[in-house]
């Protein structure tokens, strides 16, 4: 039987809980390199806990963590409180920090996270504004449902991997200053609500010239397409090797233009994966969609593209045009795999596939392969926590 059974007072239950943790920490003789705490139920339930008391103990543990050489810290509020105590975590030499459903506890007046290499913020809240958080050796930054917090709130010259997942974006942002960024994953769950005056794709990706891998999901490509897309970016993405597009709407010609801009801007692209939206919304007229053609007058040769994968292929005019374009401009292409959407009539699928076989190919080695099951990619899974954040998928 638990020592907490039968205790209904939230303050007393909290004191009992943290006293056990306190005893374990104080009796531990060696270093404490990793500490993770998930807060119990909120204190308005019959058997809840007082979070204020737990936070008071965290303040007491921070000097202990500093002496014990802690490197990895995870705090999960389980449910957010408006009045969250801000702990001075920058006094710790942390390399990994994960905060879920909390107020981001750092302001420039508290110093810098001088040793932090991995920062994950999930449903974090703060008065971000134009604050700049200094993380000089940060290599990976994950922002999940952190409304109003963007990469330009961080001074992180060494950042190599950035993951962003938002419910909505109400303002413009860019990746300017992240000169060493090599991997970028961006998911936008809801329709963009901003009206871009200039090209978003140029603002966001135009300054990350060392990027090697880009993954876009849900409405992120639509966000980048806002404001129009140039034929190609003013400066090429010469390091970009892998491009993954999820939930692409082939009924939206602006998204197709944005994708072509990225392809034309990546002279060393090797792998391209495109997964179509299962239930796309029609954005352009039937006539425009029916007569859509990719302009071949623009000089474009994708010299290093070897592998192309289409998932949930609906056999729309725009999809077939993109297949034709890639086959005709990829001299190194080895294989193009196409997985048809499960609701597509098999006879229609076979007919369209036969038509695609007639397209001219720039590569004599290129093979077309039909997939019965779509390839599985885990760009937004793994160590992320977004599945619990009530994001529509």
C-alpha positions in Angstrom: 0.0 0.0 0.0 1.4 3.4 -1.0 2.2 5.9 1.7 0.1 8.4 -0.2 -3.0 6.3 -0.2 -5.8 7.9 1.9 -4.1 11.4 1.9 -6.4 13.9 0.2 -4.7 17.1 1.0 -2.7 18.3 -2.1 0.0 20.0 0.0 0.6 17.0 2.2 0.6 14.6 -0.7 3.2 16.9 -2.4 5.4 17.0 0.7 5.3 13.2 1.0 6.2 12.7 -2.6 9.2 15.2 -2.7 10.5 14.0 0.6 11.0 10.5 -0.9 12.8 12.1 -3.9 14.8 14.3 -1.6 15.9 11.3 0.5 17.1 9.4 -2.6 19.0 12.4 -4.0 20.7 13.2 -0.7 21.7 9.5 0.0 23.2 9.1 -3.5 27.0 9.3 -3.1 28.0 9.4 -6.8 27.3 11.9 -9.6 23.7 12.5 -10.8 24.1 12.8 -14.6 20.4 12.6 -15.5 17.2 13.5 -13.7 13.6 13.3 -15.1 10.5 14.4 -13.2 6.9 14.1 -14.5 4.5 16.1 -12.3 1.6 14.2 -10.8 -2.1 15.1 -11.3 -3.1 18.8 -10.8 -4.1 19.9 -7.4 -7.8 20.4 -8.2 -8.5 16.7 -8.1 -9.4 14.7 -5.1 -6.0 13.0 -5.0 -4.0 15.8 -6.6 -0.6 17.4 -5.7 0.4 20.9 -5.0 2.7 21.9 -7.8 3.9 25.0 -5.9 5.5 22.8 -3.3 7.2 20.6 -5.9 8.6 23.7 -7.5 10.0 24.9 -4.2 11.9 21.6 -3.9 13.2 21.9 -7.4 14.8 25.2 -6.4 16.5 23.4 -3.6 17.7 20.6 -5.8 19.3 22.9 -8.4 22.4 23.6 -6.3 22.6 19.9 -5.5 22.4 19.0 -9.2 25.2 21.5 -9.9 27.5 19.8 -7.3 26.6 16.4 -8.7 27.5 17.4 -12.3 24.0 16.9 -13.9 24.0 16.9 -17.7 20.5 15.9 -18.7 17.3 17.3 -17.2 13.6 16.6 -18.1 10.6 18.4 -16.5 7.1 17.5 -17.5 4.3 19.6 -15.9 1.6 17.2 -17.2 -0.7 20.2 -17.3 0.2 23.9 -17.5 -0.3 26.4 -14.8 -0.4 30.1 -15.6 1.7 31.0 -12.6 4.8 28.9 -13.2 7.9 29.3 -11.1 10.9 30.1 -13.3 13.9 28.2 -12.2 17.4 29.4 -12.9 18.4 26.3 -14.9 21.2 28.2 -16.7 23.3 27.8 -13.5 23.6 24.1 -14.4 26.1 22.8 -17.0 23.4 21.0 -18.8 24.0 19.4 -22.2 20.4 18.1 -22.7 17.2 20.0 -21.5 13.6 18.9 -22.1 10.7 20.9 -20.8 7.1 19.9 -21.4 4.1 22.1 -20.7 6.1 24.7 -18.7 7.1 28.3 -18.8 10.4 28.5 -20.5 12.4 29.6 -17.5 15.3 31.5 -19.0 15.7 35.2 -19.7 18.9 36.9 -20.9 19.5 38.4 -17.4 20.1 34.9 -16.1 23.2 34.3 -18.2 23.7 31.7 -20.9 23.2 27.9 -21.5 26.9 27.6 -22.2 27.0 23.8 -22.4 23.6 23.0 -23.9 23.7 20.9 -27.1 20.1 19.6 -27.2 17.0 21.6 -26.2 13.5 20.3 -26.5 10.5 22.6 -25.6 7.0 21.1 -25.8 4.0 23.3 -25.3 6.2 25.9 -23.6 4.9 29.3 -22.7 6.7 32.5 -22.0 6.7 36.2 -22.9 9.1 35.5 -25.7 8.7 38.7 -27.7 12.1 39.7 -29.1 14.0 37.9 -26.4 17.2 36.2 -27.5 18.3 33.1 -25.7 22.0 32.5 -25.9 23.0 28.9 -26.5 26.5 29.0 -28.1 27.1 25.3 -28.6 23.4 24.2 -29.2 23.3 21.5 -32.0 19.7 20.4 -31.9 16.6 22.5 -31.2 13.0 21.1 -31.0 10.0 23.4 -30.7 6.7 21.6 -30.4 3.5 23.7 -30.0 5.5 26.7 -28.6 3.3 29.4 -30.0 5.3 32.6 -30.6 8.7 31.1 -30.1 10.8 30.8 -33.3 14.4 29.9 -34.2 15.3 33.6 -34.4 14.6 33.8 -30.6 17.8 31.9 -30.2 21.4 32.9 -30.7 22.7 29.4 -31.7 25.5 29.7 -34.2 26.3 26.0 -34.0 22.8 24.7 -34.5 22.7 21.7 -36.9 19.2 20.2 -36.5 15.9 22.1 -36.1 12.5 20.5 -35.6 9.4 22.8 -35.5 5.8 21.7 -35.0 3.1 24.3 -34.7 -0.7 24.3 -34.5 -0.7 27.7 -36.3 1.7 30.5 -37.2 0.4 34.1 -37.0 3.6 35.9 -37.9 6.5 35.6 -40.4 9.9 34.2 -39.4 13.2 33.2 -41.1 16.2 31.0 -40.4 18.7 33.8 -41.1 21.7 33.4 -38.9 21.6 29.6 -38.7 24.6 29.3 -41.0 25.5 25.8 -39.9 22.0 24.3 -40.0 22.1 20.9 -41.9 18.7 19.3 -41.0 15.3 21.1 -40.9 11.9 19.4 -40.1 8.8 21.6 -40.1 5.2 20.6 -39.5 2.3 23.1 -39.5 -1.0 21.4 -38.4 -3.4 24.2 -39.3 -3.9 26.5 -42.3 -1.5 29.5 -42.4 -3.3 32.6 -41.2 -0.7 35.2 -42.2 -0.8 37.1 -45.5 2.8 37.1 -46.8 3.8 40.2 -48.8 7.0 38.5 -50.1 8.0 34.9 -50.7 8.0 32.9 -47.5 10.2 30.1 -49.1 12.8 32.7 -49.9 12.6 34.2 -46.4 12.7 30.9 -44.5 15.1 28.8 -46.6 17.0 31.4 -48.6 19.7 31.9 -46.0 20.5 28.3 -44.9 23.0 27.3 -47.6 24.5 24.4 -45.7 21.2 22.6 -45.3 21.4 18.9 -46.3 18.0 17.5 -45.4 14.6 19.2 -45.4 11.3 17.5 -44.3 7.9 19.3 -44.5 4.6 18.0 -43.3 0.9 19.0 -43.2 0.4 22.7 -44.2 4.1 23.7 -44.0 4.6 23.6 -47.8 1.5 25.8 -48.1 3.0 28.3 -45.6 6.3 28.4 -47.6 4.3 28.9 -50.8 2.6 32.0 -49.4 3.8 35.2 -51.1 4.6 33.3 -54.3 7.6 31.2 -55.2 10.5 32.2 -57.5 11.6 29.8 -60.2 14.6 29.1 -57.9 16.1 30.8 -54.9 18.7 33.6 -55.5 21.4 31.4 -53.9 21.4 27.7 -54.5 20.9 25.1 -51.7 24.1 23.4 -52.9 24.3 21.0 -49.9 20.7 19.8 -50.0 20.7 16.1 -50.7 17.4 14.8 -49.3 13.9 16.4 -49.6 10.9 14.9 -47.9 7.4 16.3 -48.6 4.4 14.9 -46.6 0.7 15.7 -47.1 1.2 17.6 -50.4 -1.9 19.0 -52.0 -1.6 18.5 -55.8 -4.9 20.5 -56.2 -3.0 23.6 -55.0 -0.7 24.8 -57.8 1.1 27.2 -55.5 2.4 24.2 -53.5 3.6 22.6 -56.7 5.4 25.9 -57.7 7.1 26.0 -54.3 8.2 22.3 -54.6 9.7 23.0 -58.1 11.5 26.1 -56.6 13.1 23.8 -54.0 14.0 21.2 -56.6 15.5 23.7 -59.0 17.5 25.3 -56.2 19.1 22.0 -55.1 21.7 21.1 -57.8 23.0 18.2 -55.7 19.6 16.7 -54.7 20.0 12.9 -54.4 16.7 11.6 -52.8 13.2 13.0 -53.1 10.1 11.6 -51.3 6.6 13.0 -51.9 3.6 11.8 -50.0 0.3 13.2 -51.3 -2.5 14.4 -49.0 -5.1 11.7 -48.6 -8.0 14.2 -48.6 -6.7 17.3 -50.6 -8.8 20.5 -50.8 -9.3 22.0 -54.3 -7.6 25.4 -54.4 -7.5 26.0 -58.1 -10.1 25.8 -60.9 -10.9 22.6 -62.7 -9.7 24.1 -65.9 -6.4 25.2 -64.5 -5.8 21.8 -62.9 -6.8 19.9 -66.0 -4.5 21.9 -68.3 -1.6 22.2 -65.9 1.9 21.9 -67.4 5.3 22.4 -66.0 7.3 25.0 -68.0 10.3 23.3 -69.5 11.7 26.5 -70.9 13.6 27.0 -67.6 17.1 25.4 -67.9 17.1 22.7 -65.1 19.0 19.5 -64.9 19.0 17.6 -61.6 22.3 15.9 -62.1 22.5 13.9 -58.9 18.9 12.8 -58.3 19.0 9.0 -58.0 15.9 8.0 -56.0 12.4 9.3 -56.2 9.4 7.9 -54.2 5.8 8.9 -54.5 3.3 7.8 -51.9 -0.5 7.9 -52.0 -0.4 8.8 -55.7 -3.8 9.9 -57.0 -2.8 10.0 -60.7 -3.8 13.7 -61.0 -2.6 15.7 -63.9 -0.2 17.7 -61.7 1.3 14.5 -60.3 1.8 13.0 -63.7 3.4 16.2 -64.9 5.8 16.1 -62.0 6.7 12.5 -62.9 7.3 13.6 -66.5 9.5 16.5 -65.4 11.6 14.4 -63.1 12.1 11.7 -65.6 13.1 14.2 -68.3 15.6 16.2 -66.2 17.4 13.6 -64.0 20.3 11.9 -65.9 21.4 9.9 -62.9 18.0 8.6 -61.8 18.1 5.0 -60.9 14.6 4.2 -59.6 11.3 5.9 -59.3 8.8 4.2 -56.9 5.1 5.0 -57.0 2.6 3.9 -54.4 -1.0 4.4 -55.6 -3.6 5.8 -53.2 -5.7 2.9 -51.9 -9.0 4.2 -53.2 -7.8 4.5 -56.8 -9.4 2.1 -59.2 -6.8 -0.5 -60.1 -7.7 -0.4 -63.8 -7.2 3.4 -63.9 -4.0 3.0 -62.0 -2.7 0.5 -64.5 -3.7 2.7 -67.4 -1.9 5.8 -66.1 1.1 3.7 -65.2 1.3 2.5 -68.8 1.1 6.1 -70.0 4.0 7.1 -67.6 6.2 4.4 -69.1 6.0 6.3 -72.4 7.6 9.4 -71.0 11.1 10.1 -72.2 13.8 9.6 -69.7 17.1 11.5 -69.3 18.6 8.5 -67.6 19.0 5.2 -69.5 19.1 3.4 -66.1 15.9 4.8 -64.7 13.3 2.2 -63.7 9.7 2.7 -62.7 8.5 0.6 -59.8 5.0 0.3 -58.4 4.7 -0.1 -54.7 1.7 -1.9 -53.1 2.4 -0.3 -49.7 3.8 3.2 -49.1 7.3 3.7 -47.8 7.3 4.6 -44.1 9.3 7.6 -42.9 9.6 8.6 -39.3 10.7 12.3 -39.7 8.3 13.4 -37.0 8.4 10.4 -34.6 11.2 9.0 -32.5 12.1 11.2 -29.6 9.3 13.7 -30.1 6.3 14.3 -27.9 3.9 15.8 -30.3 1.6 12.8 -30.4 0.2 13.8 -27.0 -0.4 17.4 -28.0 -3.8 17.1 -29.6 -2.5 17.8 -33.1 -4.7 16.5 -36.0 -2.9 13.9 -38.2 
